[in-house]
Amino acid sequence: MVIALKKRIYIDFSYLVILAASFGAVIVLGAVVAPVVFHSDKILVDITLGHYNSGVIMGEVFHRFSYWLYAVAGSVLLYEAAMYKMGQRDALAFASAVTVVFSSLMFSSVYSPKILSMQAIGVEATQSDTFANIHMASELDFKILAVALVVLFVRRLMLLRIS
């Protein structure tokens, strides 16, 4: 019984760490990394990347981050399915978990590859309305992901405190 409880504590703690780390990564990428990369002309003295090349760099950063988001989506699916099976159902946790999974997969499977493929075509493709719309949708999705991660983290923390 004590071993099972310890195992459960480690699993719960690991899940909360994954959620918190993911939220932190979303905030750092969106609020710190992107502005620095896109405003590199103000930082670099002799080298100018240009907006297109800055976008290529950010595209690669987000492409690599997509692998983490796949892992997050899988972790959320496994943990929340286990909680559901154990009878620990909560509407807010369920809704935010679905949002985390959906927005993670949308960003990783749809937006990021679409943006990268348009960047591979060239500068002209990145100046189109289609690119602008996809980019705006990916930014919105990233913000939704951040909110859903915080809500899921706080709700699961509250539910752990109750049980």
Backbone bond lengths (Angstrom), bond angles and torsions (degrees), N, CA, C in turn:
res aa  C-N    CA-C-N  psi(-1)  N-CA   C-N-CA  omega(-1)  CA-C   N-CA-C  phi
1 M - - - 1.442 - - 1.523 111.72 -
2 V 1.341 116.81 -43.99 1.455 121.37 -179.70 1.527 110.09 -66.83
3 I 1.330 117.50 -38.84 1.460 121.74 179.28 1.526 110.10 -64.86
4 A 1.316 117.33 -42.32 1.463 121.26 178.87 1.530 110.74 -63.74
5 L 1.327 116.60 -39.45 1.460 120.63 178.65 1.532 111.09 -66.29
6 K 1.350 116.14 -42.29 1.464 119.90 177.53 1.524 110.98 -62.06
7 K 1.319 115.90 -42.74 1.465 120.69 179.50 1.530 109.85 -61.79
8 R 1.304 116.18 -43.07 1.471 120.95 179.32 1.525 111.21 -63.34
9 I 1.323 116.69 -39.49 1.460 120.52 178.78 1.528 110.30 -63.65
10 Y 1.327 116.96 -43.36 1.469 120.58 178.74 1.528 111.27 -63.98
11 I 1.311 116.98 -39.85 1.467 120.68 179.31 1.522 109.96 -66.47
12 D 1.336 117.03 -46.50 1.468 120.67 178.91 1.526 110.96 -60.95
13 F 1.327 116.27 -44.76 1.461 120.78 -179.67 1.528 110.71 -63.48
14 S 1.319 116.85 -44.10 1.471 120.75 179.18 1.518 111.26 -61.78
15 Y 1.311 116.71 -40.70 1.461 121.31 178.91 1.534 110.42 -62.77
16 L 1.306 116.50 -44.88 1.465 120.09 178.98 1.530 111.36 -65.10
17 V 1.319 117.21 -36.83 1.466 120.59 177.27 1.528 110.27 -64.76
18 I 1.316 117.10 -41.90 1.469 121.25 178.13 1.522 110.28 -61.07
19 L 1.328 116.93 -44.84 1.464 120.20 179.72 1.531 111.17 -64.10
20 A 1.321 116.47 -45.38 1.472 120.57 -179.00 1.525 111.06 -66.34
21 A 1.318 117.47 -42.66 1.468 120.82 179.14 1.527 110.61 -64.15
22 S 1.304 116.42 -37.90 1.470 120.30 179.14 1.513 110.84 -66.20
23 F 1.322 116.65 -43.44 1.457 119.91 176.53 1.524 110.36 -60.83
24 G 1.319 116.44 -45.06 1.459 120.41 178.21 1.521 112.19 -59.86
25 A 1.313 116.75 -41.42 1.464 120.46 179.16 1.522 111.44 -65.76
26 V 1.323 117.08 -40.99 1.470 120.86 178.58 1.522 109.87 -61.72
27 I 1.317 116.93 -44.73 1.462 120.87 -179.98 1.527 110.74 -65.67
28 V 1.317 117.92 -45.93 1.463 120.87 -178.86 1.523 110.90 -63.63
29 L 1.324 117.26 -44.13 1.465 119.50 179.94 1.524 111.73 -64.96
30 G 1.325 116.19 -43.44 1.457 119.63 -176.38 1.517 114.49 -77.87
31 A 1.328 117.33 -37.52 1.464 120.13 -173.10 1.526 114.12 -101.27
32 V 1.332 117.57 -17.33 1.462 119.56 -177.20 1.533 111.29 -116.37
33 V 1.319 116.58 -57.45 1.465 120.45 -173.22 1.529 111.63 -66.67
34 A 1.324 117.46 -50.69 1.470 120.07 -177.03 1.537 112.68 -58.92
35 P 1.332 118.97 -48.45 1.470 117.75 178.73 1.537 113.24 -62.05
36 V 1.318 117.56 -36.33 1.461 120.06 179.51 1.527 110.04 -67.14
37 V 1.326 116.96 -45.87 1.466 120.19 -178.57 1.523 110.79 -65.47
38 F 1.329 117.17 -43.72 1.462 119.64 -177.01 1.534 113.70 -76.18
39 H 1.319 116.92 -14.90 1.465 120.23 176.41 1.520 110.71 -115.69
40 S 1.314 115.57 34.21 1.468 120.57 -178.79 1.525 112.09 -65.40
41 D 1.327 116.85 -22.37 1.467 119.64 178.65 1.526 112.08 -63.09
42 K 1.335 116.61 -24.89 1.466 120.47 178.67 1.532 111.56 -84.40
43 I 1.330 116.36 -14.91 1.464 121.26 -176.86 1.525 111.00 -101.26
44 L 1.338 116.26 -46.20 1.457 121.12 -177.80 1.524 110.34 -78.54
45 V 1.306 116.48 143.06 1.458 120.92 -176.07 1.533 111.08 -92.08
46 D 1.311 117.01 -56.60 1.465 120.64 -172.94 1.526 114.01 -99.45
47 I 1.329 117.44 -7.85 1.460 121.06 -175.18 1.525 109.25 -120.46
48 T 1.312 115.65 134.52 1.460 120.37 174.27 1.523 108.12 -119.99
49 L 1.305 116.71 121.33 1.458 121.02 -178.88 1.523 112.26 -77.51
50 G 1.286 117.19 -38.04 1.451 120.94 -174.06 1.520 110.10 84.84
51 H 1.310 115.17 157.76 1.465 120.88 -175.16 1.531 111.70 -64.80
52 Y 1.313 117.17 -41.20 1.470 120.77 -179.06 1.523 111.05 -63.08
53 N 1.336 117.60 -49.10 1.462 120.91 -179.51 1.527 112.05 -65.71
54 S 1.316 116.69 -35.34 1.465 120.00 174.47 1.521 109.87 -61.80
55 G 1.326 116.05 -40.84 1.462 120.91 177.59 1.511 112.63 -64.29
56 V 1.312 116.91 -36.49 1.468 120.69 177.23 1.530 110.03 -64.37
57 I 1.319 116.39 -42.32 1.471 120.16 178.02 1.529 110.21 -63.22
58 M 1.330 116.89 -47.61 1.468 119.57 179.52 1.527 111.11 -63.32
59 G 1.320 116.26 -36.61 1.462 119.79 177.01 1.517 111.67 -59.03
60 E 1.317 116.10 -42.35 1.464 120.11 178.68 1.528 111.29 -67.88
61 V 1.335 117.12 -38.27 1.470 120.35 177.04 1.526 109.96 -61.51
62 F 1.327 116.63 -47.31 1.461 119.77 -179.54 1.529 111.82 -69.11
63 H 1.328 117.32 -32.03 1.464 120.18 176.01 1.527 110.34 -62.13
64 R 1.309 116.52 -44.11 1.471 120.31 178.73 1.518 111.38 -68.76
65 F 1.323 116.77 -35.30 1.466 120.34 177.38 1.530 111.10 -66.98
66 S 1.312 116.76 -25.81 1.467 121.11 179.34 1.527 111.85 -58.39
67 Y 1.328 116.99 -34.46 1.465 119.36 178.18 1.532 110.58 -61.99
68 W 1.322 116.12 -40.63 1.468 120.30 176.73 1.529 109.95 -63.30
69 L 1.329 116.22 -41.64 1.465 119.30 -178.98 1.522 112.13 -64.87
70 Y 1.325 117.98 -34.14 1.465 120.14 173.86 1.528 110.24 -61.69
71 A 1.335 116.28 -42.82 1.469 120.57 178.51 1.531 110.81 -64.84
72 V 1.318 116.74 -39.38 1.469 120.86 178.33 1.525 109.90 -63.23
73 A 1.316 116.95 -46.96 1.466 120.77 179.92 1.524 110.25 -59.44
74 G 1.318 117.29 -43.15 1.466 120.73 177.88 1.514 112.22 -64.09
75 S 1.331 116.77 -42.01 1.470 120.81 179.16 1.520 111.25 -63.70
76 V 1.308 116.23 -43.75 1.471 120.41 179.54 1.525 109.94 -63.70
77 L 1.322 116.90 -44.13 1.473 120.03 178.62 1.523 111.23 -59.50
78 L 1.331 117.12 -47.77 1.469 120.66 -178.56 1.525 112.21 -64.40
79 Y 1.319 116.69 -48.69 1.462 120.84 -176.95 1.525 110.94 -64.88
80 E 1.312 116.46 -47.90 1.468 118.96 -177.37 1.526 111.73 -68.14
81 A 1.324 117.64 -33.31 1.475 120.28 174.90 1.525 110.43 -65.21
82 A 1.329 116.62 -40.28 1.469 120.45 177.46 1.530 110.83 -64.58
83 M 1.329 117.07 -42.32 1.468 120.37 178.51 1.535 110.54 -63.99
84 Y 1.306 116.47 -40.19 1.469 121.12 178.65 1.526 110.02 -62.98
85 K 1.331 115.91 -44.56 1.465 121.13 -179.52 1.529 111.10 -64.80
86 M 1.327 116.94 -32.96 1.467 120.85 179.88 1.528 112.10 -81.50
87 G 1.331 116.42 0.12 1.453 120.06 177.92 1.513 114.66 86.38
88 Q 1.321 117.77 8.14 1.463 121.43 179.45 1.524 108.59 -95.42
89 R 1.312 114.31 76.26 1.465 121.27 -176.15 1.519 109.86 -99.97
90 D 1.306 114.41 138.49 1.451 120.93 178.92 1.520 107.65 -146.36
91 A 1.321 116.59 129.45 1.468 121.19 -174.97 1.534 111.64 -64.72
92 L 1.324 117.76 -42.29 1.461 120.59 -178.71 1.525 111.00 -67.88
93 A 1.323 117.33 -42.92 1.467 120.58 177.86 1.528 110.11 -63.56
94 F 1.321 116.43 -40.39 1.459 120.02 179.35 1.522 111.17 -64.09
95 A 1.326 116.48 -47.16 1.468 120.29 -178.75 1.524 111.40 -62.93
96 S 1.322 116.70 -43.79 1.465 118.28 -179.61 1.529 111.53 -70.83
97 A 1.331 117.67 -33.52 1.468 120.62 176.68 1.529 110.76 -65.05
98 V 1.324 116.97 -43.36 1.464 120.74 177.15 1.525 109.82 -61.46
99 T 1.320 116.89 -40.83 1.463 121.19 179.25 1.523 111.21 -65.49
100 V 1.328 117.19 -42.29 1.470 120.70 178.07 1.528 110.19 -61.35
101 V 1.318 116.72 -47.74 1.463 120.36 -178.95 1.524 110.36 -63.56
102 F 1.322 116.62 -48.32 1.461 120.89 -177.70 1.530 111.39 -62.39
103 S 1.328 117.01 -48.56 1.466 118.84 -177.27 1.535 111.49 -70.08
104 S 1.329 118.28 -34.17 1.469 120.73 175.75 1.522 110.85 -62.46
105 L 1.325 115.66 -46.63 1.463 119.54 -179.35 1.519 112.29 -69.88
106 M 1.329 117.43 -35.53 1.466 119.66 177.00 1.531 110.36 -64.14
107 F 1.321 116.07 -44.92 1.459 119.35 -179.45 1.529 111.00 -64.76
108 S 1.335 116.31 -46.40 1.462 121.01 -174.89 1.519 113.85 -76.16
109 S 1.321 116.76 -35.43 1.463 120.50 -172.93 1.517 113.85 -98.50
110 V 1.331 117.32 -22.68 1.459 119.68 -174.90 1.526 111.19 -115.80
111 Y 1.315 116.81 -63.90 1.462 120.11 -171.69 1.522 113.14 -66.04
112 S 1.316 116.94 -51.64 1.463 119.91 -177.13 1.534 112.03 -60.36
113 P 1.337 119.68 -49.37 1.472 118.54 178.20 1.529 113.52 -63.22
114 K 1.335 116.89 -37.17 1.467 120.17 178.90 1.528 110.59 -63.20
115 I 1.320 116.21 -46.34 1.461 120.70 -179.90 1.529 110.15 -63.18
116 L 1.325 117.12 -44.13 1.463 120.21 179.64 1.529 111.77 -63.41
117 S 1.326 116.96 -39.41 1.472 119.10 -179.88 1.527 110.92 -68.45
118 M 1.320 117.18 -35.83 1.468 119.52 177.46 1.528 110.78 -70.63
119 Q 1.337 117.35 -34.99 1.461 120.34 176.42 1.528 110.82 -65.87
120 A 1.334 116.35 -34.47 1.467 120.40 -179.90 1.527 111.64 -66.61
121 I 1.333 116.17 -27.21 1.466 120.20 178.57 1.530 109.91 -68.47
122 G 1.305 116.09 -40.66 1.461 119.33 178.38 1.512 112.93 140.24
123 V 1.320 114.92 -178.87 1.463 122.55 -176.11 1.528 111.02 -59.56
124 E 1.317 117.17 -39.74 1.471 120.94 -176.51 1.530 111.35 -59.17
125 A 1.321 116.34 -40.76 1.463 120.11 -179.00 1.519 111.51 -65.90
126 T 1.333 116.71 -32.84 1.465 119.75 -178.62 1.522 112.64 -79.30
127 Q 1.322 116.93 -7.69 1.459 120.26 178.37 1.526 111.94 -101.78
128 S 1.329 116.55 8.10 1.464 120.24 -178.37 1.529 111.11 -85.38
129 D 1.312 115.56 163.54 1.462 120.90 176.10 1.521 110.98 -65.60
130 T 1.320 116.68 -34.87 1.465 120.75 178.93 1.520 110.35 -60.63
131 F 1.324 116.41 -46.73 1.459 120.45 178.80 1.525 110.33 -61.99
132 A 1.309 117.07 -44.53 1.467 120.89 179.80 1.522 111.00 -59.87
133 N 1.330 117.15 -41.53 1.468 120.89 179.72 1.525 111.66 -67.89
134 I 1.325 116.82 -42.64 1.469 119.99 178.44 1.523 109.90 -64.32
135 H 1.326 116.69 -41.96 1.461 120.66 -179.98 1.533 110.87 -63.96
136 M 1.331 116.72 -42.77 1.466 120.58 178.92 1.532 110.45 -64.06
137 A 1.329 116.63 -41.13 1.467 120.28 178.87 1.525 110.72 -65.18
138 S 1.338 117.33 -37.69 1.469 119.65 178.91 1.526 111.10 -67.35
139 E 1.324 117.31 -36.95 1.465 120.57 176.59 1.528 110.83 -64.70
140 L 1.313 116.62 -43.28 1.467 120.99 177.56 1.527 110.41 -62.53
141 D 1.318 116.36 -43.60 1.466 121.20 178.69 1.524 110.72 -60.40
142 F 1.321 117.02 -40.44 1.464 121.82 179.45 1.525 110.82 -63.94
143 K 1.329 116.52 -39.47 1.469 120.52 177.86 1.528 111.06 -67.99
144 I 1.319 116.55 -41.03 1.469 120.56 176.59 1.521 110.01 -61.81
145 L 1.333 116.33 -41.67 1.466 120.93 177.51 1.526 110.67 -59.45
146 A 1.318 117.60 -44.22 1.467 120.98 -179.57 1.530 111.25 -60.81
147 V 1.318 116.79 -46.17 1.470 120.68 179.94 1.525 110.37 -64.54
148 A 1.322 117.33 -43.66 1.467 120.82 -179.11 1.524 111.27 -64.17
149 L 1.325 117.44 -38.30 1.468 120.68 177.74 1.524 111.22 -63.20
150 V 1.328 116.95 -43.16 1.469 120.08 179.06 1.521 110.84 -64.94
151 V 1.321 116.67 -45.33 1.464 120.31 -179.47 1.525 110.15 -61.82
152 L 1.326 117.13 -45.62 1.471 120.33 -179.79 1.521 111.01 -63.92
153 F 1.327 117.52 -42.67 1.458 121.15 178.75 1.527 111.20 -60.21
154 V 1.321 116.24 -51.14 1.468 120.52 -177.54 1.529 110.65 -63.93
155 R 1.330 116.96 -42.59 1.467 119.62 -178.18 1.523 110.83 -65.77
156 R 1.313 117.41 -44.50 1.478 119.68 179.52 1.520 110.36 -65.61
157 L 1.306 117.54 -35.49 1.469 120.62 176.94 1.528 109.99 -65.22
158 M 1.322 116.95 -41.95 1.466 120.85 178.13 1.527 110.72 -64.84
159 L 1.319 117.13 -41.40 1.465 120.63 -179.69 1.516 111.50 -67.70
160 L 1.327 118.12 -33.17 1.464 120.41 176.15 1.518 110.93 -67.59
161 R 1.309 115.74 -37.66 1.460 120.05 -179.89 1.535 110.92 -66.66
162 I 1.330 116.21 -34.61 1.458 121.27 -178.94 1.527 111.14 -71.32
163 S 1.344 116.29 -40.36 1.478 118.85 -174.95 1.487 114.36 -81.90
